[in-house]
Amino acid sequence: MSRSRVLRSSLGRVFYSIVGGLLIGLPLIVVLAVYAGGNPGPPPVGLIVGLAALVLAGAFALRLALVRVVLHDDHVELVNPLRTFRFYWSDVEDIDIISSAGWVVRVWAGGVPRWAWGASQIGQFGAVPFSSVHDDPAKYAPRRVYDGYRQMRTAWKRGRDRITHGE
């Protein structure tokens, strides 16, 4: 059995780790600064809700730092922000790349498309949706996204052939 391959954005991983850490750390620093000066009285509800929202946004950003696609000999694992999917190659019907609000690699299994967040990029130039539905992925998709898509299709075809030929 060969080792698995992991597809992910290193830049995205670093960026979302820093943003998540800051969003979680900032409310803690605010609370420590306010209460270090003595007893300021009861905190306003708006402040509590705002700080809690920052912590939740930070936790989501940290989860975005973990998105990836793991290609195994017998299955693919999509680690997305809210859920992890595992599909055996025999269950995968298709793998495609589309351009809508960015470049999205999708895995079709059971008639349902699942985004492969670790191999996708929202917006052609980052988080801003500049791409068009008519863009050619081979020409316009970011190299990391298109290479990830090609690696996923190759692994899928190998896994499917392995099952067909009984290896």
Backbone as a ProteinNet text record, in pm:
[ID]
protein_1_A
[PRIMARY]
MSRSRVLRSSLGRVFYSIVGGLLIGLPLIVVLAVYAGGNPGPPPVGLIVGLAALVLAGAFALRLALVRVVLHDDHVELVNPLRTFRFYWSDVEDIDIISSAGWVVRVWAGGVPRWAWGASQIGQFGAVPFSSVHDDPAKYAPRRVYDGYRQMRTAWKRGRDRITHGE
[TERTIARY]
84.4	0	88.5	60.4	139	88.3	169.3	127.6	25.1	-52.6	-157	-97.8	-169	-130.2	-228.9	-177.7	-261.4	-257.4	-376.4	-389.3	-445.6	-374.1	-421.8	-340	-391.8	-322	-238.7	-106.6	-19.4	-41.1	-58.4	-81.9	-214	-318.3	-447.5	-438.7	-362.4	-346.5	-281.9	-175.1	-107.1	-198.4	-262.9	-349.4	-463	-536.3	-650.7	-607.5	-489.4	-438.4	-411.3	-349.8	-320.7	-449.7	-540.4	-667.7	-746.9	-755.1	-828.3	-767.4	-635.1	-568.1	-593.6	-590.7	-617	-761.7	-855.6	-997	-1031.4	-961.1	-984.6	-907.8	-786.3	-703	-747.1	-799.8	-840.7	-944.9	-1053.5	-1150.7	-1089.3	-998	-933.9	-849.9	-778.9	-698.7	-788.6	-901.2	-995.1	-1049.1	-1089.9	-1144.4	-1037.6	-916.4	-808.2	-775.8	-775.1	-744.3	-852.5	-977.2	-1087.9	-1088	-1068.8	-1076.7	-945.8	-835.8	-707.8	-706.1	-785.8	-788.8	-881	-935.4	-1026	-1162.3	-1263.1	-1398.4	-1472.3	-1488.1	-1553.3	-1706	-1760.7	-1905.8	-1953.3	-2083.6	-2136.2	-2108.4	-2063.6	-2034.5	-2163.9	-2163.4	-2282.1	-2305.4	-2430.8	-2467.1	-2410.7	-2412.4	-2360.2	-2213	-2136.8	-1995.1	-1975.1	-2051.9	-2040.9	-2075.7	-2184.2	-2225.8	-2119.9	-2066.3	-1963	-1837	-1792.8	-1672.7	-1696.1	-1815.3	-1847.9	-1851.5	-1902.9	-1906.4	-1764.4	-1673.2	-1533.9	-1470	-1498.3	-1442.7	-1496.8	-1627.1	-1684.8	-1627	-1609.6	-1548.4	-1404.5	-1333.6	-1196.8	-1192.1	-1286.6	-1292	-1320.2	-1408.4	-1436.1	-1313.1	-1241.4	-1119.1	-1014.8	-1003.6	-910.5	-953	-1081.9	-1130.6	-1100	-1107.1	-1070.8	-923.1	-841.3	-698.1	-674	-771.7	-755.3	-811.8	-878.3	-939.1	-831.3	-863.9	-769.7	-842.6	-775.5	-821.6	-711.5	-747	-649	-683.4	-588.4	-606.9	-539.8	-618.7	-568.7	-582.1	-525.2	-537.6	-682.6	-759.3	-895	-1005.5	-973	-1076.4	-1018.8	-1109.9	-1074	-1142	-1071.8	-1125	-1127.4	-1246.1	-1263.2	-1282.4	-1184.5	-1195.5	-1238.6	-1367.9	-1427.4	-1446.4	-1486.1	-1494.7	-1589.6	-1702.9	-1801.4	-1814	-1765	-1784.3	-1675.5	-1643.7	-1547.8	-1622.6	-1592.2	-1654.9	-1548.2	-1587.7	-1498.1	-1573.3	-1517.6	-1580.7	-1482.5	-1526.5	-1445.4	-1451.2	-1341.5	-1335.4	-1448.6	-1494.2	-1604	-1735.4	-1748.7	-1870.3	-1866.9	-1749.4	-1735.8	-1781.5	-1876.1	-1930.1	-1853.2	-1805.2	-1732.8	-1659.2	-1557.6	-1485.8	-1476.1	-1529.2	-1524	-1477.7	-1452.1	-1410.9	-1503.4	-1558.6	-1650.1	-1603.3	-1650.2	-1620.5	-1751.9	-1771.5	-1892.5	-1847.1	-1836.8	-1782.4	-1635.9	-1575.3	-1436.9	-1417.9	-1312	-1284.5	-1312.8	-1412.7	-1458.8	-1439.5	-1366.6	-1352	-1459.3	-1538.1	-1647.1	-1627.9	-1667.9	-1668.9	-1815.1	-1856	-1993.2	-2000.4	-2084.3	-2107.7	-2254	-2320.9	-2462.7	-2548.8	-2504.2	-2579.9	-2569.3	-2485.6	-2473.5	-2330.5	-2316.4	-2181.1	-2135.3	-2012.5	-1951.6	-1830.9	-1824.1	-1710.2	-1585.4	-1477.9	-1346.7	-1277.3	-1306.1	-1255.3	-1102.6	-1036.9	-891.4	-827.6	-902.8	-849.5	-916.3	-997.3	-1071.1	-1019.8	-1062.1	-1028.3	-1148.2	-1195.3	-1308.5	-1254.7	-1303	-1255.1	-1125.2	-1112.6	-992.8	-869.3	-886.3	-772.7	-779.6	-847.7	-860.5	-1005.8	-1052	-1189.1	-1287.4	-1242.4	-1330.8	-1369.7	-1498.8	-1542.4	-1524.3	-1410	-1384.2	-1396.8	-1409.7	-1410.6	-1547.7	-1550.6	-1673	-1701.6	-1828.1	-1867.6	-1805.3	-1770.4	-1717.7	-1565.7	-1500.4	-1354.6	-1309.4	-1202.2	-1143.6	-1054.5	-1084.6	-1004.3	-856.7	-826.1	-685.8	-609.4	-681.4	-615.6	-625.1	-741.9	-765.6	-764.9	-783.6	-785.2	-644.6	-635.9	-503.5	-434.9	-307.1	-229.9	-252.4	-254.3	-274	-409.2	-512.1	-646.5	-653.6	-602.1	-609.4	-522.4	-404.2	-318.6	-384.8	-448.9	-521.3	-635	-707.1	-816.3	-763.7	-653.6	-595.4	-546.4	-484.8	-438.4	-555.9	-666.2	-784.2	-842.8	-853.8	-908.4	-819.1	-687.7	-594.7	-607.8	-613.7	-628.1	-761.8	-866.6	-999.1	-996.6	-935.9	-929.6	-846	-734.5	-652.6	-730	-797.9	-876	-988.5	-1055.1	-1163.9	-1110.7	-996	-935.7	-890.4	-837.3	-792.8	-909.3	-1024.7	-1143.9	-1194.4	-1193.9	-1242.9	-1158	-1027.1	-936.9	-909.3	-970.4	-959.1	-825	-752.9	-621.1	-635.4
-118.1	0	123.9	214.9	337.7	436.9	535.1	633.1	728.7	790.4	880.5	1015.9	1085.3	1218.9	1318.7	1430.9	1534.4	1657.7	1706.7	1828.5	1937.8	2048.5	2161.8	2284.7	2398.7	2524.3	2558.4	2561.4	2596.7	2741.8	2829.7	2970.6	2987.9	2917.4	2924.1	2871.1	2766.5	2708	2807.5	2873.1	2972.9	3092.3	3142.5	3260.1	3235.4	3125.4	3098.7	3064.7	3008.2	2983.7	3115.4	3210.1	3340.4	3416.6	3421.2	3492.2	3428.8	3296.1	3227.4	3254.5	3249.6	3278.2	3419.7	3515.1	3654.4	3674.7	3614	3630.5	3565.7	3462	3399.7	3472.9	3514.9	3581.2	3722.1	3796.2	3934.8	3948.3	3871	3882	3847.4	3750	3716.4	3832.1	3898.6	4014.7	4127.6	4150	4255.2	4225.4	4101.9	4064.7	4079.5	4033.8	4048.2	4194.2	4277.1	4419.3	4489.5	4455.4	4520.3	4480.7	4353.2	4306.8	4320.5	4349	4368.5	4502.4	4597	4729.7	4738.4	4631	4634.9	4581.2	4616.6	4570.1	4674.1	4650.4	4749.8	4745.2	4653.7	4640.8	4535.1	4519.8	4416.2	4453.8	4355.8	4384.8	4401.1	4489.2	4504.8	4378.4	4346.7	4226.2	4231.7	4348.8	4364.6	4328.1	4363.9	4331.5	4180	4115.4	3970.4	3900.2	3943.6	3883.3	3908.1	4027.6	4060.6	3978.2	3964.3	3885	3736.7	3687.5	3548.4	3525.5	3623.5	3611.3	3606.6	3686.3	3684.1	3547.6	3491.1	3359.2	3252.6	3257.3	3160.5	3178.2	3302.1	3326.4	3275.2	3292.8	3242.4	3090.8	3025.9	2879.1	2829.4	2898.6	2860.4	2883.1	2992.9	3018.8	2909.8	2866.4	2757	2628.9	2605.9	2487.4	2498.6	2620.8	2641.3	2611.2	2629.4	2599.3	2449	2367.2	2221.6	2155.7	2232.3	2169.9	2109.7	1992.4	1921.8	1808.4	1755.2	1636.4	1533.3	1414.6	1307.7	1195.9	1166.4	1061.4	933.7	827.8	696.4	602.1	483.3	384.7	342.9	329.3	276.9	379.3	500	599.8	741.6	836.8	978.2	1032.8	1119	1180.3	1331.1	1391	1535.2	1593.1	1666.2	1730.9	1874.2	1899	2030	2102.8	2230.4	2306.4	2247.6	2197.4	2150.1	1999.1	1929.7	1785	1718.6	1596.2	1516.8	1406	1391.3	1288.4	1188.2	1060.8	955.1	872.1	868.9	795.3	693.5	567.8	467.3	496	465.5	497.7	431.2	315.8	247.5	325	409.3	488.1	623.2	665.6	796.2	783.7	871	868.8	962.4	1074.4	1170.5	1268.4	1330	1439.7	1549.2	1667	1775.3	1904.6	2001.9	2134.6	2234.1	2325.2	2425.2	2563.4	2660.5	2799.1	2869.2	2912.1	2989.2	3112.7	3103.4	3213.6	3185.3	3107.5	3066.4	2934.4	2866.3	2736.5	2629.3	2546.6	2446.4	2307.6	2223	2083.6	2005.8	1927.1	1852.5	1702.8	1626.9	1480.5	1438.2	1363.8	1316.3	1172.7	1149.8	1015.6	1005.5	902.6	887.1	994.3	1050.9	1154.7	1292	1305.5	1432	1485.1	1613.1	1669.1	1718.7	1689.1	1738.7	1823.3	1943.8	2030.7	1973.8	1979.4	1943.1	2074.1	2126.3	2257	2263	2154.4	2154.1	2169.8	2140.5	2151.4	2264.2	2346.7	2453.6	2589.8	2691.7	2829.6	2916.7	2990.6	3079.2	3206.8	3239.6	3356.7	3325.9	3378.1	3350.3	3411.5	3523.8	3593.3	3594	3499.1	3494.9	3485.6	3574.4	3565.7	3647.1	3713.2	3794.6	3715.9	3702	3619.3	3688.5	3670.2	3728.3	3626.8	3500.4	3399.1	3391.4	3331	3318.3	3170.7	3138	3000.2	2949.1	3038.3	2999.2	2988.4	3014.9	3005.7	2861.3	2841.2	2708.9	2678.1	2572.3	2542.7	2522.2	2456.3	2430.3	2559.9	2662.9	2789.3	2892.2	2899.8	3009.6	2972.2	2845.9	2806.3	2821.5	2857.8	2863	2726.4	2727.1	2604.1	2500.9	2544.6	2452.5	2382.4	2456.8	2399.6	2300.6	2339.6	2250.7	2126.6	2143	2026.8	1932.3	1988.1	1905.1	1829.1	1897.6	1833.6	1717.4	1740	1634.1	1517.5	1545.3	1437.4	1356.2	1425.9	1355.1	1265.1	1315	1233.3	1113.5	1132.9	1022.8	915.4	957.6	862.4	789.5	860.6	800.2	692.6	725.2	628.1	506.7	527.1	414	326.9	391.9	316.4	239.6	301.4	234.6	118.1	137.6	29.3	-85.2	-52.7	-154.3	-242.1	-179.9	-254.6	-339.7	-282.4	-352.8	-475.3	-460.2	-569.5	-661.8	-633.3	-722.2	-725.7	-617.3	-615.3	-588.5
0	0	0	-91.2	-96.5	8.2	33	133.6	73.4	158.2	111.5	71.7	-16.1	-58.1	-1.8	47.1	106.7	16.7	-19.4	-98.5	-9.5	0.8	79.5	42.5	80.1	56.4	178.8	162.6	275.1	317.2	218	248.2	323.9	279	346.9	488.6	506.2	639.3	735.5	691.3	774.9	799.8	692.6	705.3	804.3	787	874.4	1017.5	1034.8	1170.1	1241.6	1172	1231.7	1261.1	1163.4	1182.9	1297	1299.5	1407	1542.8	1550.7	1677.6	1724.7	1631.6	1668.8	1713.6	1641	1676.2	1809.8	1845.6	1975.9	2085.4	2053.9	2154.2	2187.6	2090.3	2114.5	2225.2	2224.5	2334.6	2470.5	2473.2	2600.6	2652.7	2562.5	2603.1	2651.7	2583.3	2625.3	2764.5	2788.3	2920.2	3027.8	3000.7	3098.6	3125.7	3022.2	3040	3120.3	3096.1	3166.9	3314	3341.3	3479.6	3556	3488.3	3557.6	3631	3584.4	3645.5	3766.3	3812.3	3926.7	3886.6	3965.3	3940.6	3856.5	3725.7	3640.3	3645.8	3722.3	3728.2	3630.8	3619.1	3528.7	3382.3	3303	3162	3081.9	2984.4	2899.4	2815.7	2793.3	2719.3	2576.7	2516.6	2380.7	2372.1	2475.7	2477.7	2486.7	2569.3	2585.3	2453.5	2390.1	2263.3	2155.9	2150.4	2051.2	2069.9	2194.1	2221.1	2191.2	2224	2193.2	2042.1	1967.1	1820.9	1764.4	1820.5	1776.1	1802.1	1918.4	1951.5	1856.4	1825.5	1731.3	1590.9	1547.5	1416.6	1414.9	1525.5	1535.4	1530.7	1597	1593.3	1451.5	1379	1240.6	1153	1174.4	1097.1	1123.8	1248.9	1279.1	1209.9	1199.4	1128.1	978.3	923.5	783.3	759.7	861.9	849	835	871.1	867.9	742.8	653.3	535.9	446.5	391.9	306.5	234.2	135.3	65.6	81.3	128.9	146.3	48.9	-40.3	-140.5	-92.4	-75.5	-35.7	-154.7	-143.4	-251	-272.8	-163.9	-175.9	-153	-108.1	-81.9	-84	-84	-74.1	51.3	120.5	242.6	222.8	234.1	221.2	360.2	409	540	513.7	528.2	503.9	636.7	634.3	759.7	864.4	822.6	919.7	927	826.1	823.2	739.5	774.9	699.2	625.2	497.4	414.5	372.4	366.9	322	219	98	-10.4	-65.2	-75.9	-143.3	-292.4	-361.8	-503.9	-581.3	-535.8	-605.1	-594	-491.2	-471.5	-541.9	-586.2	-651.8	-796.1	-834.9	-970	-1063.3	-1011.7	-1094.4	-1004.1	-1060.5	-995.9	-1100.2	-1069.3	-1166.3	-1101.3	-1185.6	-1139.3	-1207.1	-1127.7	-1182.3	-1139.9	-1213	-1182.6	-1154.8	-1032.7	-1000.2	-923.9	-794.2	-714.1	-684.4	-769.3	-750.9	-821.6	-789.1	-849.7	-746.6	-775.4	-680.3	-740.9	-669.1	-707.7	-631.5	-705.8	-643.5	-665.4	-563.7	-571.7	-569.7	-672	-681.9	-630.7	-531.8	-477.6	-436.2	-479.1	-447	-510.8	-623.2	-692.3	-628.2	-526.1	-453.1	-466	-505.6	-512.5	-375	-339.7	-215.5	-253.6	-199.9	-226.7	-161.5	-233.9	-179.2	-143	-24.1	17.8	13.8	44.8	48	-88.5	-195.2	-330.5	-407.8	-343	-409.2	-365.2	-438.8	-401.7	-435.3	-337	-359.4	-422.4	-540.2	-612.9	-685	-806	-884.8	-820.5	-751.4	-692.1	-540.6	-479.6	-334	-296.2	-209.6	-159.5	-243.9	-350.2	-432.3	-557.5	-585.4	-698.5	-833.2	-898.1	-1028.8	-1141.4	-1109.9	-1214.3	-1280.9	-1397.4	-1475.2	-1500.6	-1524.8	-1549.8	-1680	-1768.8	-1899.1	-1901	-1790.7	-1785.5	-1800	-1873.7	-1892.8	-1772.2	-1695.9	-1576.2	-1606.5	-1718.1	-1750.3	-1774.8	-1820.7	-1853.8	-1741	-1674.6	-1581.6	-1433.5	-1401.9	-1259.9	-1201.7	-1073.5	-1010.6	-1022.1	-1041.5	-1064.9	-954.5	-828.5	-716.9	-727.4	-766.2	-776.4	-892.1	-1007.5	-1123.6	-1104	-1046.2	-1018.8	-918.7	-815.7	-718.9	-783.5	-872.1	-945.7	-1030.2	-1101.6	-1185.5	-1100.2	-985.2	-896.6	-843.7	-808.9	-759.6	-868	-990.3	-1100.1	-1128.4	-1126.4	-1150.5	-1042.7	-915.7	-805	-814.7	-854.5	-869.2	-978.7	-1092.9	-1202.5	-1163.6	-1094.1	-1048.1	-950.2	-854.8	-757	-821.7	-917.5	-990.2	-1072.3	-1139.2	-1217.4	-1128	-1009.6	-916	-872.5	-850.7	-809.7	-927.2	-1048	-1167.3	-1199.1	-1183.2	-1215.8	-1097.5	-984.5	-867.5	-801.1	-801.2	-735	-588
[MASK]
+++++++++++++++++++++++++++++++++++++++++++++++++++++++++++++++++++++++++++++++++++++++++++++++++++++++++++++++++++++++++++++++++++++++++++++++++++++++++++++++++++++++

